Amino acid sequence: MTPFILFFLIAAVICLGFAGSWMFRLTRIPDALLLIAAGLILRMVLHVDIEIVHVAAPYFGAFALLVILFEGGLHLDFENMLRSWRQTLKLLALSFLLSFALIFVLTHFVFGRPPLHAALLASAVACTSAAIVIPLIREVKTDPAVRTILELESSLSDAVAVLFTVTVLQLVRGGAEMVDAIGPVIFASLTGALVVGIGAGLAWMWVLKKLSGQPLLYLMTFAGMLMIYSVSEALHSSGVFGVFVFALTFCNGPKIIARIFPHFNREFITNELGGADIKRFHAELTFLVRTFFFVFLGMLFDFRHLTPRLLLEGVAIYVVVLAARAAAVKFSFLQRQDPQSWHGARVLFLFMPRGLATAVLATLPAAYGLSGTQDFVTVSVLVILLTNLAITLGVRRIEKTA
């Protein structure tokens, strides 16, 4: 492939991502569907060697995870968390745990996957997609409290799924002797990431205060994000969770300090430290990464591997995901019988699309060398397509009954 063809394709993919985002705002059709289809067509037209795509998957997947969780940490607001944390945690716990349990039972006992494989697939598919939920819910007419719950739940759901999947894979890589120490390993993974993330976040607040008004602040923050991931991993902690805590700390630290010390200037993170610029630049990077990753996912998806068994498994997982979500919404939110509660419950039920985090996590087991997990991508893409089609069909109906 000549350089001018490569550059043309890169430009075309970026334009396609922009067009998909524009179409998303007009029609409520998630751009993930368009981008996955573009990846499928691109691989067939260019006759790309699938092995090359598989070699790139672990590096691209790890980078995409960093970008996703950093974005989630930047946009989690401390005050909103205080107002809605009870309902959010209740919905998150019930939805994630019920989905995980039902998918595990289905894939292990019905489709015969080994327990470890079933747990990893269940973890990847159990989380909703913040990259799809957050932009779409801001465009839908609904109760602000419901909007806040969905934004928090989808952001935390990604973090929980990533933490669980990466921890299990580290246990697998460590061998049988680490399986007996699963409790201490998870505790160490959490505490190490928390210490590194919080410490780095507080330090970065001070650094940005000193560098206020200087150029290239986002690039330095980006370098800090990569450094925190590397340090956390070197300490045998979860690097991606450390990055999430880092973003959460330096973005919300001033507000937390302002509650403790009322004379502290609560707005300096956006006015003096350039926090708004960091969010804006990172939003551009997130758009770029998610656009190329969905195209990349389409290139990974191979129709030749779509057997009737995998098709049935994907549809069955989608059905149990619906059942788990319905039960979680009923027990966590639907406590009154008035029309407003029913509308809020419908919105909470509908907004459960799977997306970028599911796709990334589905590629990780094979990247870690776990044999027999190569078909995770096929099953996950089916679930992503079905959940996004459901939300596409349901949003207009929800808006009509608002």
SEVEXSE-910587 format. One record per residue (C-alpha): residue number from 1; residue in one letter; x, y, z. Coordinates in steps of 0.1 Angstrom, whole numbers. Example, Ala and Ser with C-alpha at 12.3 -4.5 7.8 and 13.67 -1.06 7.14 Angstrom:
<nodes>
<1, A, <123, -45, 78>>,
<2, S, <137, -11, 71>>,
</nodes>
This chain:
<nodes>
<1, M, <0, 0, 0>>,
<2, T, <14, 34, -10>>,
<3, P, <16, 63, 14>>,
<4, F, <-10, 84, -4>>,
<5, I, <-36, 55, -3>>,
<6, L, <-29, 50, 34>>,
<7, F, <-34, 87, 42>>,
<8, F, <-65, 88, 21>>,
<9, L, <-80, 59, 40>>,
<10, I, <-72, 75, 73>>,
<11, A, <-88, 107, 62>>,
<12, A, <-118, 88, 49>>,
<13, V, <-123, 70, 82>>,
<14, I, <-121, 103, 102>>,
<15, C, <-147, 118, 78>>,
<16, L, <-169, 87, 82>>,
<17, G, <-167, 90, 120>>,
<18, F, <-178, 127, 118>>,
<19, A, <-206, 117, 95>>,
<20, G, <-217, 90, 119>>,
<21, S, <-217, 114, 148>>,
<22, W, <-238, 139, 128>>,
<23, M, <-262, 111, 118>>,
<24, F, <-263, 100, 154>>,
<25, R, <-276, 135, 165>>,
<26, L, <-302, 136, 137>>,
<27, T, <-315, 100, 136>>,
<28, R, <-304, 85, 170>>,
<29, I, <-287, 57, 151>>,
<30, P, <-254, 50, 170>>,
<31, D, <-224, 55, 148>>,
<32, A, <-209, 22, 160>>,
<33, L, <-231, 4, 135>>,
<34, L, <-218, 24, 106>>,
<35, L, <-182, 22, 116>>,
<36, I, <-183, -16, 122>>,
<37, A, <-198, -20, 87>>,
<38, A, <-170, 2, 73>>,
<39, G, <-144, -20, 89>>,
<40, L, <-160, -51, 74>>,
<41, I, <-160, -36, 39>>,
<42, L, <-125, -22, 43>>,
<43, R, <-110, -56, 51>>,
<44, M, <-128, -73, 22>>,
<45, V, <-118, -46, -3>>,
<46, L, <-82, -44, 8>>,
<47, H, <-78, -81, 15>>,
<48, V, <-62, -73, 48>>,
<49, D, <-44, -102, 65>>,
<50, I, <-64, -110, 96>>,
<51, E, <-32, -121, 115>>,
<52, I, <-19, -85, 112>>,
<53, V, <-51, -72, 128>>,
<54, H, <-48, -98, 156>>,
<55, V, <-12, -87, 163>>,
<56, A, <-22, -51, 166>>,
<57, A, <-52, -59, 188>>,
<58, P, <-36, -60, 223>>,
<59, Y, <-17, -27, 218>>,
<60, F, <-47, -8, 203>>,
<61, G, <-70, -24, 228>>,
<62, A, <-49, -13, 258>>,
<63, F, <-46, 22, 245>>,
<64, A, <-83, 24, 238>>,
<65, L, <-91, 14, 274>>,
<66, L, <-68, 41, 288>>,
<67, V, <-86, 67, 267>>,
<68, I, <-121, 55, 276>>,
<69, L, <-115, 54, 314>>,
<70, F, <-96, 87, 314>>,
<71, E, <-126, 103, 296>>,
<72, G, <-150, 87, 321>>,
<73, G, <-130, 101, 350>>,
<74, L, <-129, 136, 335>>,
<75, H, <-167, 138, 332>>,
<76, L, <-178, 123, 365>>,
<77, D, <-190, 152, 386>>,
<78, F, <-185, 150, 424>>,
<79, E, <-217, 169, 432>>,
<80, N, <-238, 148, 409>>,
<81, M, <-223, 117, 424>>,
<82, L, <-233, 129, 459>>,
<83, R, <-269, 134, 448>>,
<84, S, <-274, 102, 429>>,
<85, W, <-249, 77, 442>>,
<86, R, <-274, 55, 461>>,
<87, Q, <-297, 48, 431>>,
<88, T, <-267, 46, 407>>,
<89, L, <-248, 21, 428>>,
<90, K, <-280, 0, 433>>,
<91, L, <-287, 0, 395>>,
<92, L, <-251, -7, 387>>,
<93, A, <-247, -36, 412>>,
<94, L, <-280, -53, 402>>,
<95, S, <-276, -48, 365>>,
<96, F, <-239, -58, 363>>,
<97, L, <-241, -87, 387>>,
<98, L, <-274, -101, 373>>,
<99, S, <-261, -98, 337>>,
<100, F, <-227, -114, 347>>,
<101, A, <-244, -143, 365>>,
<102, L, <-269, -150, 338>>,
<103, I, <-244, -148, 310>>,
<104, F, <-220, -170, 330>>,
<105, V, <-246, -197, 336>>,
<106, L, <-258, -195, 300>>,
<107, T, <-223, -197, 283>>,
<108, H, <-209, -223, 308>>,
<109, F, <-238, -247, 313>>,
<110, V, <-257, -243, 280>>,
<111, F, <-229, -236, 255>>,
<112, G, <-202, -255, 273>>,
<113, R, <-175, -229, 277>>,
<114, P, <-149, -235, 305>>,
<115, P, <-157, -215, 337>>,
<116, L, <-128, -190, 332>>,
<117, H, <-138, -183, 296>>,
<118, A, <-174, -179, 306>>,
<119, A, <-165, -155, 333>>,
<120, L, <-143, -133, 310>>,
<121, L, <-170, -132, 283>>,
<122, A, <-197, -124, 309>>,
<123, S, <-175, -96, 323>>,
<124, A, <-170, -80, 288>>,
<125, V, <-207, -82, 278>>,
<126, A, <-221, -72, 312>>,
<127, C, <-211, -35, 311>>,
<128, T, <-230, -8, 293>>,
<129, S, <-212, 17, 270>>,
<130, A, <-205, 52, 284>>,
<131, A, <-193, 63, 249>>,
<132, I, <-228, 56, 235>>,
<133, V, <-250, 63, 266>>,
<134, I, <-236, 97, 276>>,
<135, P, <-239, 116, 242>>,
<136, L, <-273, 101, 235>>,
<137, I, <-290, 106, 269>>,
<138, R, <-280, 143, 268>>,
<139, E, <-301, 146, 236>>,
<140, V, <-332, 127, 249>>,
<141, K, <-360, 144, 268>>,
<142, T, <-361, 128, 302>>,
<143, D, <-359, 136, 340>>,
<144, P, <-324, 151, 348>>,
<145, A, <-321, 127, 377>>,
<146, V, <-325, 97, 353>>,
<147, R, <-299, 113, 330>>,
<148, T, <-274, 116, 359>>,
<149, I, <-280, 80, 370>>,
<150, L, <-273, 67, 335>>,
<151, E, <-242, 88, 330>>,
<152, L, <-227, 77, 363>>,
<153, E, <-238, 40, 359>>,
<154, S, <-223, 37, 324>>,
<155, S, <-190, 53, 334>>,
<156, L, <-186, 31, 365>>,
<157, S, <-198, 0, 346>>,
<158, D, <-169, 3, 322>>,
<159, A, <-144, 7, 351>>,
<160, V, <-158, -23, 370>>,
<161, A, <-157, -45, 339>>,
<162, V, <-122, -35, 330>>,
<163, L, <-109, -40, 366>>,
<164, F, <-125, -75, 368>>,
<165, T, <-113, -86, 334>>,
<166, V, <-77, -73, 338>>,
<167, T, <-74, -88, 373>>,
<168, V, <-86, -122, 361>>,
<169, L, <-62, -122, 332>>,
<170, Q, <-33, -112, 355>>,
<171, L, <-42, -142, 377>>,
<172, V, <-42, -165, 347>>,
<173, R, <-8, -152, 336>>,
<174, G, <5, -156, 371>>,
<175, G, <-3, -193, 372>>,
<176, A, <-21, -216, 396>>,
<177, E, <-3, -204, 426>>,
<178, M, <-19, -169, 422>>,
<179, V, <-54, -183, 419>>,
<180, D, <-52, -194, 456>>,
<181, A, <-44, -157, 465>>,
<182, I, <-72, -141, 444>>,
<183, G, <-84, -120, 474>>,
<184, P, <-50, -104, 481>>,
<185, V, <-44, -99, 444>>,
<186, I, <-76, -80, 439>>,
<187, F, <-70, -60, 470>>,
<188, A, <-35, -51, 460>>,
<189, S, <-47, -43, 424>>,
<190, L, <-73, -19, 438>>,
<191, T, <-52, -3, 466>>,
<192, G, <-21, 2, 444>>,
<193, A, <-42, 19, 417>>,
<194, L, <-60, 41, 442>>,
<195, V, <-28, 52, 459>>,
<196, V, <-10, 60, 426>>,
<197, G, <-41, 76, 410>>,
<198, I, <-50, 98, 440>>,
<199, G, <-14, 108, 447>>,
<200, A, <-8, 116, 410>>,
<201, G, <-41, 135, 407>>,
<202, L, <-33, 157, 437>>,
<203, A, <2, 163, 425>>,
<204, W, <-11, 171, 390>>,
<205, M, <-34, 198, 405>>,
<206, W, <-3, 215, 420>>,
<207, V, <16, 211, 387>>,
<208, L, <-11, 226, 366>>,
<209, K, <-15, 255, 391>>,
<210, K, <22, 263, 386>>,
<211, L, <19, 259, 348>>,
<212, S, <-13, 279, 345>>,
<213, G, <-15, 297, 312>>,
<214, Q, <14, 277, 296>>,
<215, P, <9, 259, 263>>,
<216, L, <9, 221, 258>>,
<217, L, <-9, 213, 291>>,
<218, Y, <-29, 186, 275>>,
<219, L, <1, 168, 260>>,
<220, M, <18, 169, 295>>,
<221, T, <-15, 155, 310>>,
<222, F, <-15, 128, 283>>,
<223, A, <21, 119, 291>>,
<224, G, <11, 118, 328>>,
<225, M, <-17, 94, 320>>,
<226, L, <7, 70, 302>>,
<227, M, <32, 73, 331>>,
<228, I, <5, 64, 357>>,
<229, Y, <-5, 34, 337>>,
<230, S, <31, 22, 335>>,
<231, V, <39, 28, 371>>,
<232, S, <7, 10, 383>>,
<233, E, <14, -20, 361>>,
<234, A, <50, -21, 373>>,
<235, L, <36, -23, 409>>,
<236, H, <13, -52, 398>>,
<237, S, <-18, -30, 401>>,
<238, S, <-45, -22, 376>>,
<239, G, <-30, 5, 353>>,
<240, V, <-63, 14, 337>>,
<241, F, <-81, 18, 370>>,
<242, G, <-52, 40, 382>>,
<243, V, <-57, 62, 351>>,
<244, F, <-94, 64, 359>>,
<245, V, <-88, 75, 395>>,
<246, F, <-61, 100, 384>>,
<247, A, <-86, 118, 361>>,
<248, L, <-114, 116, 387>>,
<249, T, <-90, 131, 414>>,
<250, F, <-75, 160, 395>>,
<251, C, <-109, 170, 380>>,
<252, N, <-129, 168, 412>>,
<253, G, <-102, 175, 438>>,
<254, P, <-109, 213, 439>>,
<255, K, <-146, 207, 446>>,
<256, I, <-139, 182, 473>>,
<257, I, <-113, 205, 489>>,
<258, A, <-138, 234, 487>>,
<259, R, <-163, 214, 508>>,
<260, I, <-137, 209, 535>>,
<261, F, <-121, 244, 532>>,
<262, P, <-149, 269, 521>>,
<263, H, <-124, 297, 513>>,
<264, F, <-108, 275, 486>>,
<265, N, <-116, 287, 450>>,
<266, R, <-138, 259, 436>>,
<267, E, <-136, 270, 400>>,
<268, F, <-98, 271, 395>>,
<269, I, <-98, 237, 378>>,
<270, T, <-116, 252, 348>>,
<271, N, <-105, 288, 350>>,
<272, E, <-68, 286, 360>>,
<273, L, <-56, 251, 354>>,
<274, G, <-69, 247, 318>>,
<275, G, <-93, 219, 328>>,
<276, A, <-118, 229, 301>>,
<277, D, <-90, 227, 275>>,
<278, I, <-79, 193, 287>>,
<279, K, <-115, 180, 284>>,
<280, R, <-119, 195, 250>>,
<281, F, <-86, 181, 236>>,
<282, H, <-92, 147, 252>>,
<283, A, <-127, 146, 237>>,
<284, E, <-111, 150, 203>>,
<285, L, <-87, 121, 210>>,
<286, T, <-115, 99, 223>>,
<287, F, <-135, 106, 191>>,
<288, L, <-105, 96, 171>>,
<289, V, <-97, 64, 191>>,
<290, R, <-133, 52, 192>>,
<291, T, <-138, 59, 155>>,
<292, F, <-107, 38, 145>>,
<293, F, <-115, 11, 171>>,
<294, F, <-149, 4, 158>>,
<295, V, <-135, 2, 122>>,
<296, F, <-108, -20, 136>>,
<297, L, <-135, -42, 153>>,
<298, G, <-152, -45, 119>>,
<299, M, <-119, -57, 105>>,
<300, L, <-116, -83, 133>>,
<301, F, <-152, -96, 127>>,
<302, D, <-151, -125, 102>>,
<303, F, <-184, -138, 87>>,
<304, R, <-167, -171, 79>>,
<305, H, <-164, -177, 117>>,
<306, L, <-201, -169, 123>>,
<307, T, <-214, -204, 129>>,
<308, P, <-250, -212, 138>>,
<309, R, <-238, -219, 173>>,
<310, L, <-222, -185, 178>>,
<311, L, <-252, -168, 163>>,
<312, L, <-275, -186, 187>>,
<313, E, <-251, -178, 216>>,
<314, G, <-251, -141, 207>>,
<315, V, <-289, -139, 205>>,
<316, A, <-293, -159, 238>>,
<317, I, <-268, -135, 256>>,
<318, Y, <-288, -106, 243>>,
<319, V, <-321, -121, 257>>,
<320, V, <-306, -127, 292>>,
<321, V, <-291, -92, 291>>,
<322, L, <-326, -78, 285>>,
<323, A, <-340, -99, 314>>,
<324, A, <-313, -88, 338>>,
<325, R, <-317, -52, 329>>,
<326, A, <-355, -54, 334>>,
<327, A, <-351, -70, 368>>,
<328, A, <-324, -45, 379>>,
<329, V, <-346, -14, 369>>,
<330, K, <-376, -29, 386>>,
<331, F, <-359, -35, 419>>,
<332, S, <-337, -4, 420>>,
<333, F, <-359, 24, 405>>,
<334, L, <-395, 15, 399>>,
<335, Q, <-410, 21, 433>>,
<336, R, <-441, 42, 424>>,
<337, Q, <-468, 36, 398>>,
<338, D, <-471, 72, 385>>,
<339, P, <-464, 80, 348>>,
<340, Q, <-432, 98, 355>>,
<341, S, <-417, 68, 373>>,
<342, W, <-428, 45, 344>>,
<343, H, <-412, 68, 319>>,
<344, G, <-380, 69, 339>>,
<345, A, <-379, 31, 342>>,
<346, R, <-384, 28, 304>>,
<347, V, <-354, 51, 298>>,
<348, L, <-332, 32, 323>>,
<349, F, <-342, -1, 307>>,
<350, L, <-336, 10, 271>>,
<351, F, <-302, 27, 277>>,
<352, M, <-281, -5, 281>>,
<353, P, <-261, -5, 248>>,
<354, R, <-229, -24, 247>>,
<355, G, <-200, -7, 229>>,
<356, L, <-164, 2, 230>>,
<357, A, <-155, -12, 264>>,
<358, T, <-172, -45, 255>>,
<359, A, <-153, -47, 222>>,
<360, V, <-120, -39, 238>>,
<361, L, <-124, -64, 266>>,
<362, A, <-134, -91, 242>>,
<363, T, <-101, -88, 224>>,
<364, L, <-80, -90, 256>>,
<365, P, <-82, -128, 265>>,
<366, A, <-68, -138, 231>>,
<367, A, <-42, -111, 233>>,
<368, Y, <-31, -126, 267>>,
<369, G, <-26, -159, 249>>,
<370, L, <-57, -176, 264>>,
<371, S, <-66, -202, 238>>,
<372, G, <-102, -208, 229>>,
<373, T, <-113, -172, 233>>,
<374, Q, <-108, -160, 197>>,
<375, D, <-145, -162, 190>>,
<376, F, <-152, -137, 218>>,
<377, V, <-151, -109, 193>>,
<378, T, <-177, -125, 171>>,
<379, V, <-202, -130, 200>>,
<380, S, <-195, -95, 214>>,
<381, V, <-200, -78, 180>>,
<382, L, <-234, -96, 177>>,
<383, V, <-245, -83, 212>>,
<384, I, <-232, -48, 204>>,
<385, L, <-252, -48, 171>>,
<386, L, <-284, -61, 188>>,
<387, T, <-283, -37, 218>>,
<388, N, <-276, -7, 195>>,
<389, L, <-304, -17, 171>>,
<390, A, <-327, -19, 201>>,
<391, I, <-318, 16, 214>>,
<392, T, <-322, 30, 178>>,
<393, L, <-357, 17, 176>>,
<394, G, <-367, 26, 211>>,
<395, V, <-354, 62, 215>>,
<396, R, <-381, 78, 193>>,
<397, R, <-408, 59, 212>>,
<398, I, <-394, 70, 245>>,
<399, E, <-394, 107, 233>>,
<400, K, <-430, 105, 221>>,
<401, T, <-441, 94, 256>>,
<402, A, <-420, 119, 275>>,
</nodes>
